[in-house]
Amino acid sequence: MIVAMAFAFCLLGGVVRMDGTLSPPPAAAYSIAVVSCAVLPLRHRAPLATMAATTAAGVLVPFLGLLLSPLIVAPAVIAAYSLTARTGRRAASAVVLTSVALLVASTPLLGALSWQDASRIAAVAAFPLMAGVVGHSVQDRRAYLAAVEERAVRAEQSRDGEVRRRVAEERLRIARELHDLVAHQITLANAQATVAAHLFDTRPEQTRKSLDELIETTGDALDGLRATVGLLRQSGDAGSDEPAPGLARLPVLVESFRRAGLEVAVDHEGTARPLPPGVDLTAYRIIQEALTNVTKHAGTGNARVRLAWRCDRVTITVADDGTGATTEPAPGYGLIGMRERATAVGGHLAAGRRPEGGFQVSTQLPAKATKVAGGVPNTVDAS
């Protein structure tokens, strides 16, 4: 379609003769139209060569006895547009050279110029320049749209990555909660069942008490599992109605281990104060997991929890006396989960054997003062 239009414009330009009269297009006009339009289909693959060929055909127009006008150089105008629309700034010099060549070719060497001649010569030189400007604008528009599309694709990929990251973090959080809950409650239930079996024949009343505590422990475990698994069934951002545990529930936690046969002493250094909710939960879970490991692995009936409060941090240490044969927890997710929890809130955790015997877990957590409804008691009952 474009080639046909360019061919028609060339022939129309050949109607006007040098003396200003009109006549049917001569053979020279057909020759110029055929030569210059024949190379136009190559303007996408070889735009610079097409520009050179159409410019050369335009420069030959005056030498063939034809009037050089904007119509007869239409193929050169189209080539200038294609060149700048595809090659950008590098095409500017080629378009300028084309305009200069057509300007020189259309300017008569002898005789005075009328205003009609001057306007025609200016149009012949200006049309390729205008086509080049339009082509450059089109290329800039394409580049802008491509950049916008690329940014949109990157934003979509970033959103997808963020969604996957949040899903992975949520799965890890639920896995930690399930591990801490199951490990703690099942360990206590196992200890209570062991005590009941040991005292079944000799001390029936104590056995009954241990079985009652076992029923209470397994009931708490089932309630905790229902609450945690229930989070997976909720849609949106709905959360559990039950508040997350924190250091305010430390006496209850310690008492549950006492019922399982582990004597836990709790010491405070400094003044206790409210912790951010995430740090408060992390402190509680680390103490819970460390005491659970003592019950399962240490082979001892004693453990000590120490909380050292400083202005910007709280240091929590859980240690056992290591009188049993096995004082170090077996490989598993307990220590990994504790380290991940501490790191997630900006703290760090260390665990290992003590020089004097036993095993110790120590963590430092940020303790920026925050106002919490109900607060955290300044002291915790210890024994």
C-alpha positions in Angstrom: 0.0 0.0 0.0 2.7 2.5 1.0 4.8 1.6 -2.1 1.8 2.1 -4.4 1.1 5.5 -2.8 4.7 6.5 -3.3 4.6 5.4 -6.9 1.4 7.5 -7.5 3.0 10.5 -5.8 6.1 10.2 -8.1 4.0 10.1 -11.2 1.9 13.0 -10.0 5.0 15.0 -9.4 6.2 14.2 -12.9 3.1 15.9 -14.4 4.5 19.4 -13.7 7.3 20.4 -16.1 10.2 22.7 -15.6 8.3 25.6 -17.4 5.3 25.2 -15.1 3.0 23.6 -17.6 1.2 20.3 -17.0 1.5 17.2 -19.2 1.1 13.5 -18.8 4.1 11.9 -16.9 7.0 11.3 -19.3 9.1 8.2 -19.5 11.6 9.8 -17.2 9.0 10.2 -14.4 8.1 6.5 -14.7 11.8 5.6 -14.5 12.3 7.6 -11.4 9.1 6.2 -9.8 10.0 2.6 -10.6 13.6 2.9 -9.4 12.9 4.8 -6.2 9.8 2.7 -5.3 11.5 -0.6 -6.1 13.8 -0.3 -3.1 11.1 0.8 -0.6 10.2 -2.8 0.5 13.8 -3.0 1.8 13.4 0.0 4.1 12.9 -2.3 7.2 15.8 -4.6 6.6 18.3 -2.0 5.1 17.0 1.4 5.9 20.3 3.2 5.3 20.7 1.7 1.8 17.1 2.5 1.0 17.7 6.1 2.1 20.7 6.4 -0.2 19.0 4.9 -3.2 15.9 7.1 -3.0 18.0 10.2 -2.4 20.1 9.4 -5.5 16.9 9.0 -7.5 15.7 12.4 -6.3 19.0 14.1 -7.1 18.8 12.8 -10.7 15.3 14.3 -11.3 16.5 17.7 -12.5 19.0 16.1 -14.9 16.2 14.2 -16.5 14.3 17.4 -17.3 11.7 17.0 -14.5 10.8 19.5 -11.8 12.1 18.4 -8.4 9.1 18.8 -6.0 8.0 17.2 -2.7 5.7 14.8 -4.6 8.4 13.3 -6.8 10.7 12.7 -3.8 8.0 11.0 -1.7 10.0 7.7 -1.6 12.9 9.6 0.0 10.5 11.1 2.6 9.2 7.6 3.4 12.7 6.2 3.6 13.8 9.0 6.0 10.9 8.2 8.3 11.7 4.5 8.3 15.4 5.2 8.9 14.9 7.4 12.0 12.0 5.2 13.4 14.4 2.2 13.4 17.9 3.4 13.9 17.4 6.5 16.1 20.1 9.2 16.5 22.5 7.6 14.1 20.0 8.3 11.3 20.0 12.1 11.9 23.1 12.7 9.9 21.8 10.7 7.0 18.5 12.6 6.9 20.3 15.9 7.1 22.6 14.9 4.1 19.5 13.8 2.2 17.9 17.2 2.7 21.1 19.0 1.7 21.5 16.9 -1.4 17.8 17.6 -2.5 18.2 21.3 -1.7 21.3 21.6 -3.8 19.7 19.6 -6.7 16.5 21.6 -6.7 18.3 25.1 -6.7 18.9 26.4 -10.2 22.4 27.6 -10.9 21.4 30.4 -13.2 18.5 32.9 -13.0 16.7 34.6 -10.2 14.4 32.6 -7.9 10.8 33.5 -7.7 8.9 33.1 -4.4 7.2 30.0 -5.9 10.6 28.5 -6.6 11.9 29.3 -3.2 8.9 27.8 -1.4 9.2 24.6 -3.6 12.9 24.3 -2.9 12.3 24.8 0.9 9.6 22.1 0.9 11.8 19.7 -1.0 14.5 20.1 1.7 12.1 20.3 4.6 9.9 17.2 3.9 12.7 14.6 4.7 13.6 16.5 7.8 10.0 16.6 9.0 9.7 12.9 8.2 12.9 12.2 10.2 11.5 14.2 13.2 8.3 12.2 13.1 10.2 8.9 12.9 12.4 9.8 15.8 9.3 10.7 17.8 7.7 7.3 17.0 10.9 5.5 18.1 10.9 7.5 21.4 7.3 6.5 21.9 8.0 2.9 21.2 11.0 3.0 23.6 8.8 4.6 26.3 6.1 2.0 25.9 8.6 -0.8 26.0 10.1 0.6 29.2 6.7 0.9 30.7 5.9 -2.7 29.8 9.2 -3.9 31.2 8.6 -2.0 34.4 5.1 -3.6 34.6 6.6 -7.0 34.1 9.2 -6.5 36.7 6.6 -5.1 39.1 4.4 -8.2 38.5 7.4 -10.5 39.1 8.3 -8.6 42.2 4.7 -9.0 43.5 4.8 -12.7 42.7 8.1 -13.0 44.5 6.8 -11.1 47.5 3.7 -13.3 47.6 5.9 -16.5 47.5 8.2 -15.1 50.2 5.3 -14.3 52.5 3.7 -17.7 51.9 7.0 -19.4 52.8 7.4 -17.2 55.9 3.9 -18.0 57.0 4.5 -21.8 56.4 7.7 -21.5 58.4 5.9 -19.6 61.2 3.2 -22.2 61.5 5.7 -25.0 61.4 7.6 -23.5 64.3 4.4 -23.1 66.3 3.4 -26.7 65.6 6.8 -28.0 66.5 7.0 -26.0 69.8 3.5 -26.9 70.8 3.7 -30.6 70.0 7.2 -31.1 71.3 6.3 -29.3 74.6 3.0 -31.0 75.3 4.0 -34.5 74.1 7.1 -34.4 76.2 5.1 -33.4 79.3 2.5 -36.1 78.6 5.3 -38.7 78.2 6.9 -37.7 81.5 3.5 -37.8 83.3 2.7 -41.2 81.8 6.1 -42.5 82.9 5.5 -41.3 86.5 2.0 -42.9 86.5 3.3 -46.2 85.2 6.1 -46.2 87.8 3.8 -45.5 90.7 0.9 -47.6 89.5 1.4 -50.5 92.0 2.9 -48.7 95.0 1.2 -45.3 95.2 -2.3 -45.4 93.6 -3.2 -41.9 94.8 -0.1 -40.3 93.2 -0.8 -42.4 90.1 -4.3 -40.9 89.9 -2.9 -37.4 90.3 -0.4 -38.0 87.5 -3.2 -39.4 85.2 -5.3 -36.3 85.9 -2.4 -34.1 85.0 -1.9 -36.2 81.9 -5.5 -35.6 80.9 -5.1 -31.9 81.4 -1.8 -31.8 79.4 -3.3 -33.7 76.4 -6.4 -31.5 76.5 -4.2 -28.4 76.4 -2.3 -30.0 73.5 -5.5 -30.6 71.6 -6.7 -27.1 72.2 -3.4 -25.7 71.0 -3.4 -27.8 67.9 -7.0 -26.8 67.0 -6.1 -23.1 67.4 -2.9 -23.4 65.2 -4.5 -25.6 62.5 -7.5 -23.3 62.5 -5.2 -20.5 61.2 -4.8 -22.5 58.0 -8.6 -22.6 57.5 -9.1 -18.8 57.9 -9.3 -16.6 54.9 -7.9 -13.1 54.5 -6.0 -11.6 57.5 -8.3 -13.0 60.2 -6.3 -13.9 63.3 -6.8 -16.0 66.3 -8.9 -14.6 69.1 -6.5 -16.1 71.7 -3.6 -13.8 72.5 -0.1 -15.1 71.7 1.8 -16.4 74.8 4.5 -14.2 76.3 6.6 -13.9 79.4 3.5 -13.1 81.4 2.6 -16.8 81.1 6.1 -17.9 82.2 4.8 -19.0 85.7 2.2 -21.3 84.0 4.8 -22.7 81.8 7.2 -23.4 84.7 4.4 -25.1 86.6 3.6 -27.4 83.7 7.2 -28.6 83.8 7.1 -29.0 87.5 4.1 -31.3 87.2 6.2 -33.4 84.8 9.0 -33.8 87.4 11.4 -31.0 86.3 12.3 -28.5 89.0 12.7 -25.1 87.3 14.3 -22.1 89.1 13.7 -18.7 87.5 16.0 -15.7 88.3 15.7 -12.1 87.3 18.5 -9.5 87.0 17.4 -6.0 86.5 13.8 -4.7 86.2 11.4 -6.6 83.9 9.4 -4.5 81.5 7.0 -4.9 78.5 8.5 -6.4 75.3 7.3 -5.9 71.8 4.7 -8.6 71.0 7.0 -10.5 68.5 9.9 -10.4 70.9 7.7 -11.5 73.8 6.4 -14.5 71.9 10.0 -15.4 70.8 11.3 -15.2 74.4 8.4 -17.5 75.6 8.9 -20.1 72.8 12.7 -20.2 73.3 12.3 -20.9 77.0 9.6 -23.5 76.3 11.7 -25.3 73.7 14.9 -25.2 75.9 13.1 -26.7 78.9 11.5 -29.3 76.6 14.9 -30.3 75.5 16.1 -30.5 79.1 13.1 -32.8 79.9 13.8 -35.1 76.8 17.6 -35.1 76.7 19.4 -33.9 79.8 18.5 -36.8 82.1 18.3 -34.4 85.0 15.5 -33.1 87.2 16.7 -29.5 87.5 17.0 -26.5 85.3 17.5 -22.8 85.7 16.1 -19.9 83.7 17.8 -16.6 84.1 16.5 -13.3 82.6 19.0 -10.4 82.6 17.3 -7.1 81.7 19.3 -4.3 80.2 18.2 -0.9 78.8 18.2 -2.2 75.2 18.1 -5.9 75.4 17.1 -8.9 77.5 19.4 -11.9 77.9 17.7 -15.3 78.5 19.7 -18.3 79.7 18.3 -21.8 80.2 20.8 -24.3 81.7 20.7 -27.8 83.2 23.2 -29.4 85.5 23.8 -32.3 83.1 23.8 -35.2 85.5 22.4 -37.5 82.8 24.2 -39.5 80.2 23.0 -37.3 77.4 23.3 -33.6 77.9 23.1 -32.3 74.3 19.9 -32.4 72.3 19.7 -34.8 69.4 19.8 -33.3 65.9 16.4 -31.9 65.0 14.5 -28.7 64.4 14.5 -27.5 68.0 17.7 -25.6 68.0 17.2 -24.5 64.4 13.8 -23.1 65.3 15.1 -21.2 68.3 17.9 -19.7 66.2 15.4 -18.7 63.5 13.1 -17.1 66.0 15.8 -15.1 67.6 17.2 -13.9 64.3 13.8 -13.0 63.0 13.3 -10.4 65.8 16.9 -9.0 65.6 18.5 -11.1 68.2 20.9 -14.1 68.3 21.1 -17.4 70.1 24.0 -19.6 71.2 23.8 -23.2 72.5 26.3 -25.7 73.7 27.8 -27.7 76.5 28.8 -25.9 79.7 32.4 -26.3 81.0 31.1 -27.3 84.4 28.7 -29.8 82.8 25.3 -29.7 81.3 23.9 -27.9 78.4 23.0 -24.2 78.0 20.9 -22.1 75.7 21.5 -18.4 75.7 19.8 -15.7 73.6 19.9 -11.9 73.4 16.7 -10.2 72.3 16.0 -6.5 71.7 14.0 -5.0 74.6 12.8 -1.6 73.5 10.2 -0.3 75.9 6.6 -0.6 74.6 3.3 0.0 76.2 1.3 -3.3 76.2 -2.2 -3.6 77.4 -2.1 -5.2 80.8 1.7 -5.0 80.8 4.2 -7.6 81.9 4.8 -8.1 85.6 8.1 -6.8 86.9 8.7 -10.0 88.7 8.0 -13.7 88.0 7.5 -16.2 90.8 10.6 -18.4 91.0 11.4 -21.4 93.1 
